[in-house]
């Protein structure tokens, strides 16, 4: 059970109620993480905008984004994040074999050089905060500066999300 009350639309502050209605009007359901942070109307609005920008407005290929997100979820043991993004990863073309291998990616032949570089970068940013010069140089040879920044932001964003989810003990939707 979550450590904070999950705010339902009908009990939400007006700004949050409007945000939740927009989510539903777009054919999506309001997620428990959104209900948990719904206690903070202005932050909720900006959080949703930021997360949507990371997911839908970046030049970084979606498959690389999802590999990074799944790796963050694996490293931070964030079950909610993992479960939500396995579905997204499959939709963006990440094969089930890669999803199954992500915990032990260094010993897996399932990943190409680009994917391995992204996973290494993700490991370093998540575990060490800063990536090594070697990993950054590898990324510079493979991605544009825009894509490197988007990858870095994605990893940071999902590290933040995993910390929110785990600290507040937000459970998966039924």
Secondary structure, DSSP 8 states (H G I E B T S, - for coil): --SS----GGGS-HHHHHHHHHHHHTT----HHHHHHTTSHHHHHHHHHHHHHHHHS-SS-HHHHHHHHHHHHHHHT-HHHHHHHHHHHHHTT--HHHHHHGGGGGG-SSS-HHHHHHHHHHHHHHHHSS--HHHHHHHHHHS-HHHHHHHHHHHHHHHHHHHHHHHHT-----
